[in-house]
């Protein structure tokens, strides 16, 4: 899993490996981007707006599965993780949440908001030298999101946000990509590693129909753009909830008629 589609030293892209498309009553909105892109802030703002509008919302985030959390923390602490370990741990985390959280919520008709999705694996695992096509095949069971948002920001802006953020005490070993041997300097290693991640995201924009959000702006214009993109999904969702409530009321009315 170490090759990356190289032909005579030139990177090549194989035929696209699509995600699945099923007709569930719920909808899936995901946010992607490098650390420091502001995607999590925007997703929280979107979540608050959707809930206030009456939506039935479920939130999930990357590396949050109880099945793998301890293993990831221990592996990072002891510097045990190679690129294949990351691939398999990411896949286990996602698959566990996908089967037990994401799919059941979509079947129930919820709006699922995901802070990172399979595209994070496509970006980070390949940036750690995993094979691009192999990683895509590994996740090919997953659904194509209804609204995949990629918050794109200049790398120097994202780095500045990360390095000067509140409570920041320096870059961690794997966060900086020091396991890759790109540079002994943590900040330079981080810059080179995140540059690889950005390159992989750029490959995905057309391949997976990612909607690019200019994240090099203040919060407000991004918020309004995201709301405009999510509004049709919200309207369909609220209509579905209304129809379900009408159905429940009609069933209660019929039961009351029978009892009377």
Helices and strands as residue ranges (DSSP letters): E 6-7, E 10-11, E 27-32, H 39-52, E 57-61, H 69-77, H 83-97, I 98-102, H 103-108, E 111-115, H 118-127, H 132-138, E 147-152, H 155-163, G 178-180, H 186-207, E 211-214, H 219-259
